[in-house]
């Protein structure tokens, strides 16, 4: 499902993507299969999360992550991959986390929709 995003939002995302790293779905799978401890954070809204989400993801929506991240993940060097629907909100979140001192963050390229497109497993409540 294509989204019509406002120009201002797209400008914010474009700026964020110039400053954050992206990780492909395939790289995430490879690194986790190799035993790397990577925290996957789903930053989508509560209703999106409740429908289905990626296996082993932690839910901290974009609206609360800055407030709650330090309690959930106090280690500022932890490997964190943020994921949203298509990689836009997650880029904004990574930029924010980096400003908070987190040094090992990535935005999941293609996000949830890319995962689904590949037919990869999902969890549902």
CORCOR-V140495 format. One record per pair of residues at least 6 apart in sequence whose ideal C-beta (glycine too) atoms are under 7 Angstrom apart, sorted by the first residue. I is the first residue (numbers start at 0). GAP is how many residues later the second one is. D is the distance in Angstrom with one decimal. If there is no record, write none. Layout:
# CORCOR-V140495
I|GAP|D ; I|GAP|D
This chain:
# CORCOR-V140495
11|80|6.3 ; 12|75|4.6 ; 12|78|5.7 ; 12|79|6.5 ; 15|75|4.3 ; 15|76|5.1 ; 15|79|4.2 ; 16|74|5.0 ; 18|76|5.8 ; 19|71|5.4 ; 19|74|4.1 ; 19|75|5.4 ; 19|78|6.8 ; 19|85|6.8 ; 19|87|5.5 ; 20|85|4.8 ; 21|65|7.0 ; 21|84|6.2 ; 21|85|5.1 ; 21|87|4.4 ; 22|58|5.6 ; 22|83|3.9 ; 22|85|6.0 ; 22|86|6.6 ; 23|85|5.2 ; 24|83|6.7 ; 24|85|6.2 ; 24|89|5.5 ; 24|90|6.0 ; 24|93|6.5 ; 27|10|6.9 ; 27|53|5.9 ; 27|80|6.5 ; 30|7|6.0 ; 31|6|5.8 ; 35|43|6.5 ; 36|42|6.4 ; 37|41|4.5 ; 37|43|5.7 ; 38|19|6.3 ; 38|34|6.0 ; 38|39|5.9 ; 38|40|6.7 ; 38|41|5.0 ; 39|14|6.2 ; 39|16|6.1 ; 39|17|4.6 ; 39|18|6.8 ; 39|41|5.2 ; 39|43|6.2 ; 40|16|6.8 ; 40|17|5.2 ; 40|19|5.3 ; 40|39|6.1 ; 40|41|5.0 ; 40|42|6.9 ; 41|7|5.8 ; 41|11|5.2 ; 41|12|6.5 ; 41|15|4.3 ; 41|16|7.0 ; 41|17|5.0 ; 41|41|5.5 ; 42|17|6.4 ; 42|18|5.9 ; 42|19|4.6 ; 42|22|6.0 ; 42|39|5.3 ; 42|40|6.8 ; 42|41|5.1 ; 42|46|5.5 ; 42|47|5.6 ; 42|50|4.9 ; 43|17|6.5 ; 43|40|5.3 ; 43|41|6.0 ; 43|68|6.8 ; 44|16|5.5 ; 45|15|6.3 ; 47|37|6.9 ; 48|10|4.8 ; 49|75|5.8 ; 51|70|4.3 ; 51|71|6.5 ; 51|72|4.7 ; 52|6|6.9 ; 52|69|6.7 ; 52|70|5.6 ; 53|29|6.4 ; 53|58|7.0 ; 53|61|5.9 ; 53|68|6.7 ; 54|66|5.7 ; 54|68|5.3 ; 56|26|6.8 ; 57|14|6.7 ; 59|8|5.8 ; 59|9|6.4 ; 59|12|6.4 ; 61|27|5.0 ; 61|31|5.6 ; 64|28|5.8 ; 65|30|5.7 ; 65|34|6.6 ; 68|28|6.6 ; 72|7|6.6 ; 75|25|4.8 ; 75|26|5.2 ; 75|27|6.2 ; 76|26|5.7 ; 76|27|5.6 ; 77|26|6.3 ; 78|25|4.9 ; 79|17|6.9 ; 79|22|6.4 ; 79|24|6.4 ; 79|25|4.8 ; 80|25|4.8 ; 80|27|5.3 ; 81|8|4.0 ; 81|11|4.8 ; 81|12|5.4 ; 81|23|6.6 ; 81|25|5.6 ; 81|26|6.7 ; 82|7|5.5 ; 82|25|4.0 ; 82|28|5.3 ; 82|29|6.4 ; 83|6|4.3 ; 83|27|5.0 ; 83|28|6.8 ; 84|26|5.2 ; 84|27|5.0 ; 84|28|5.8 ; 85|24|6.6 ; 85|25|4.6 ; 85|27|5.2 ; 86|20|5.7 ; 86|21|6.4 ; 86|22|5.4 ; 86|23|5.8 ; 86|24|4.6 ; 89|17|4.2 ; 89|18|5.9 ; 89|21|6.2 ; 90|16|4.3 ; 93|11|4.5 ; 93|12|6.7 ; 93|13|4.8 ; 96|8|5.1 ; 97|7|6.1
